[in-house]
């Protein structure tokens, strides 16, 4: 069950750009995700489609501009209530793997955002650790329980 993410300004409604197959949050916005799969693919700009296209084979990239090899994450986007994809560089992949290891160890929720690094926006992930609920526990002996 995803937690409610409050975006700067206290708005509980998520912007539509976060509820897409290729979310691009602004700095400070977070998208709760669940990891599904990752694969290496070739990405390139299609002038006809006016968008980035992903291909499994380099030979299928003819006609595309700025072809590059990328890591494509397939995630469950809780704001979309469906599947989304996130393109990662090698540096971003290393940071994601660290968070995924922490998630496997501690549990919690993976949050996807982007932040400024120099003049570029980079993908960034963080782990929201689960809140532990405190319970009042009575201390009693076995004698009192049994007899």
Secondary structure by P-SEA (a helix, b strand, c coil): cccccccccccccccccccccbbbbcccbbbbbbbcbbbbbbbbbbccccbbbbbccccccccccbbbbbbbbbbbcccccbbbbbbbcaaaaaaaaaaaaaaacbbbbbbbbccccccbbbbbbbbbccbbbbbbbbbbccccccc
